[in-house]
Every structure is written in C-alpha cells, then in structure tokens.
Amino acid sequence: MPTWIILLLVAFLFFAVVGWYYERQRKSGREGEENTLRIIKNFLKNNNYQKSDYLLVSNLILQKTYYNCEIDILLLTRKWIYVIEVKDWRIGKLKGNFNDEYLELSYEVGNRGWQESKWVYSPFFQNEIHIKRLRSYFYLSEPNILSVVVFYSPNFLERSKFWGQKNKLELTDIDNIGNILVKYESQETKLSSFEKLRGKIGKEAVIPNKTKNHLNWSRSVRERKGL
C-alpha cells in the first residue's frame, strides 16, 4: 500500500477519534444539564409551585457589545435567584482557592498511576462572572442571588479540595441539588423584583440568533487567548 494512503488513513482515524471525543464530551455535558433540570422540575412539582411562582431557563445567553455569557441554568423563585453551573468532569480531582480564576485538575494516567495535571477555568469564578453579568444586564440590586455549582460525576467532590471564602456559593453533586433548594426556599425572605424580573428574563430567553452570535464570540475569545 502506498505511503500516502497509509498517512491519509491515519489522519482520517485521528480526526474521527477527536471528533468522537468532543461529541461525547458535548453530549455528556448536555446530559448533566438535562438531569439537573429534571431534578429541579421534580422539586417544583412536588412542592406545589405554580408556573406563576417561578421561572426556569436553561442556556440563557446575555449579550452586550463588550461581553457575552451563557448561564447553564437559571431558576427564579419568589425568594431567590439561582445561577447554576453544571460540570461533568468524570475523572480526577480539583484543587484550589474558591476565588482563583483557574484551578488545578489532576488525574492518573496509565497503569502505573502517574499523576498529570492541567489548569482549568474555575466554575466558581465563572459563575461569579455570570452573576456580575446578570446584575449588570438587568440592573439588579437584589441581595438574594446564589451561585450553585453542580458536579455531575459522582464522588468528584469527595476527591477534590478547596479553600478560601465562599460568599453565597453552594457546590454539590447532582443528587443533592434538591437539598440546596430545600435549604434556601425554606428561608423567610422575599425577592422584591420577582414579577418584573420574571418578565424581563422570559423575553431574553426567546430572542433568536443569540446562540449563533454567542458561539462566534466565544470562538473569537479562544483564538485571541490561544486556547
């Protein structure tokens, strides 16, 4: 067989494997978000929330000329605004400060248990940015905004280690997201801007072409940063 055909086959297999890997990652991430949504919907249903008492939005994109952001899940109730980031890291463990922009993700490689690590964008820092964007976009002064980071992979939190100050931040695995809602929805508090904010966010969630514009913007940022 000619060398050029062998090289062509190798290149084809390489790109096929890479494509399969990224498609698998994309689907697993979507699976985590869908299951988190399902648990939240069950909580709302089981606790007799009416549709007029909440707003649940997935993949909410906020765009201005100088920023874009996509919130995985936003739950608005008469008591709290929950900004939820879902991560599906299935292997390894995270380590670092809650307030750092990047965290260290380490994992074992091969049968000898060699440790490798890389720096990843912190979901805690990312969600804080989302909250700042949300406040800026809707001119919010509400104090009742909670950052929730959900790890879809079981035991991931048990393996990980974090330190630093948590300010209105909850981290949990997917099985315990209902406990977070019970904890905060049982508090004696009220979201004064609920009705107005519910209408504004509902309108933003249905504007067409946002996804395409957001993807183009994200791609340009990655290219500028060399990611």
C-alpha positions in Angstrom: 0.0 0.0 0.0 1.4 3.4 -0.9 2.7 5.6 1.9 0.4 8.5 1.1 -2.7 6.2 1.5 -1.4 5.0 4.9 -0.9 8.6 6.0 -4.3 9.5 4.8 -5.9 6.6 6.7 -4.0 7.6 9.9 -5.1 11.2 9.5 -8.7 10.1 9.0 -8.7 7.9 12.1 -7.1 10.6 14.1 -9.8 13.2 13.2 -12.5 10.6 13.6 -11.4 9.9 17.2 -11.0 13.5 18.1 -14.5 14.3 16.7 -16.0 11.3 18.6 -14.3 12.5 21.8 -15.6 16.1 21.6 -19.1 14.9 20.6 -19.1 12.6 23.6 -18.0 15.5 25.9 -20.7 17.7 24.4 -23.4 15.1 24.9 -22.3 14.3 28.4 -22.3 18.0 29.4 -25.8 18.3 27.9 -26.8 15.1 29.8 -25.7 16.7 33.1 -27.7 19.8 32.4 -30.8 17.9 31.4 -30.7 15.7 34.5 -30.2 18.7 36.7 -33.2 20.4 35.1 -35.3 17.2 35.7 -34.4 17.2 39.4 -35.3 20.9 39.7 -38.6 20.4 37.9 -39.5 17.5 40.2 -38.7 19.7 43.2 -41.0 22.4 42.0 -43.8 19.9 41.2 -43.5 18.0 44.4 -43.6 21.2 46.4 -46.7 22.6 44.6 -45.0 25.5 42.9 -47.3 27.1 40.3 -46.0 28.4 37.0 -46.6 31.9 38.2 -44.2 31.3 41.2 -41.0 30.6 39.3 -39.1 30.9 36.0 -36.7 28.1 34.9 -34.5 28.8 31.9 -31.6 26.7 30.5 -28.7 28.1 28.4 -29.7 31.7 29.0 -27.4 33.9 26.8 -26.8 37.6 27.8 -25.2 39.7 25.1 -23.9 43.3 25.1 -21.3 44.9 22.8 -18.5 44.3 25.3 -19.4 40.8 26.7 -21.3 37.6 26.2 -22.2 35.0 28.8 -24.2 31.8 28.8 -25.8 30.6 32.1 -26.4 26.9 32.1 -29.5 27.0 34.3 -31.3 30.0 35.9 -34.0 29.4 38.4 -36.0 32.4 39.6 -38.4 32.0 42.5 -40.2 34.5 44.8 -37.3 34.1 47.3 -34.1 33.5 45.3 -32.3 33.8 42.0 -30.3 30.6 41.5 -27.4 30.8 38.9 -26.4 27.2 38.3 -23.3 26.0 36.5 -23.1 22.2 35.7 -19.8 20.5 35.2 -19.3 16.9 34.0 -15.7 16.2 34.9 -15.7 12.4 35.2 -12.1 11.7 36.3 -9.5 13.2 38.5 -9.9 15.8 41.2 -9.9 19.6 41.5 -7.7 21.7 43.9 -7.5 25.4 44.6 -9.0 28.5 46.1 -12.7 29.4 45.5 -11.7 32.9 44.4 -9.0 31.9 41.9 -9.7 32.2 38.2 -8.0 28.8 37.4 -7.9 25.5 39.4 -5.7 22.5 39.1 -7.3 19.4 37.7 -5.1 16.3 38.3 -5.7 12.7 37.3 -3.9 9.3 37.0 -2.5 8.2 33.6 -1.8 4.6 32.7 -1.5 1.5 34.9 1.4 2.9 37.0 -0.8 5.7 38.4 1.3 8.6 37.1 -0.1 11.9 38.1 -0.8 14.5 35.4 -2.4 17.9 35.9 -3.6 20.8 34.0 -5.1 24.2 34.8 -8.8 24.6 34.1 -11.1 27.6 34.2 -12.7 27.7 37.7 -16.5 27.0 37.6 -16.8 29.1 40.8 -15.0 32.1 39.2 -17.0 31.5 36.0 -20.3 31.6 37.9 -19.3 34.8 39.7 -18.8 36.4 36.3 -22.2 35.2 35.2 -23.8 36.8 38.3 -22.0 40.1 37.7 -23.2 40.0 34.1 -26.7 39.2 35.2 -26.7 42.1 37.7 -25.3 44.5 35.0 -27.7 43.3 32.3 -30.9 43.7 34.4 -29.6 46.5 36.7 -30.1 44.2 39.8 -29.5 45.3 43.3 -31.1 42.2 44.8 -29.0 40.5 47.5 -30.7 37.1 47.1 -28.6 35.7 44.3 -27.0 32.3 44.9 -24.2 30.7 42.9 -24.7 26.9 42.6 -22.0 24.7 41.0 -23.2 21.2 40.3 -20.8 18.4 39.6 -22.5 15.6 37.6 -19.8 13.0 38.2 -20.3 11.0 41.5 -17.6 11.3 44.2 -15.9 14.1 42.3 -16.4 16.5 45.2 -15.1 13.9 47.7 -11.8 13.7 45.8 -11.4 17.4 45.4 -10.1 20.0 47.9 -10.9 23.7 48.0 -10.2 26.6 50.4 -10.9 30.3 50.7 -14.0 32.2 51.4 -17.4 31.1 50.0 -19.8 34.0 49.5 -23.3 32.8 48.6 -21.8 29.8 46.9 -23.1 26.3 47.1 -21.3 23.3 45.5 -22.9 19.9 45.3 -23.3 16.8 43.2 -26.4 16.3 41.1 -28.1 14.0 43.6 -28.1 16.8 46.3 -29.3 19.7 44.2 -32.8 19.2 45.8 -31.3 19.7 49.2 -29.9 23.1 48.2 -33.3 24.2 47.1 -34.9 23.0 50.3 -32.3 24.9 52.3 -32.9 28.2 50.6 -36.6 28.0 49.8 -37.4 27.4 53.4 -35.9 30.7 54.5 -38.1 33.7 55.4 -37.1 36.0 52.6 -38.6 37.6 49.6 -37.4 38.7 46.1 -39.0 42.1 45.7 -38.3 42.4 42.0 -39.7 38.9 41.1 -42.6 39.9 38.8 -40.6 42.5 36.9 -37.5 40.3 36.6 -39.5 37.3 35.5 -40.9 39.2 32.6 -37.5 40.6 31.5 -35.7 37.2 31.7 -38.5 35.4 29.9 -38.2 37.8 27.0 -34.4 37.4 26.8 -34.7 33.6 26.7 -36.6 33.6 23.5 -34.7 36.1 21.3 -33.5 34.3 18.1 -29.9 34.2 16.8 -28.3 34.5 20.2 -26.8 31.1 20.2 -25.0 31.6 16.9 -23.7 35.0 17.9 -22.5 33.7 21.3 -20.7 30.8 19.7 -18.9 33.1 17.3 -18.0 35.5 20.1 -16.7 32.6 22.3 -14.6 31.2 19.4 -13.0 34.6 18.8 -12.1 34.9 22.5 -10.5 31.4 22.5 -8.5 32.4 19.4 -7.2 35.6 21.0 -6.1 33.7 24.1 -4.6 30.9 22.1 -6.9 28.3 23.7 
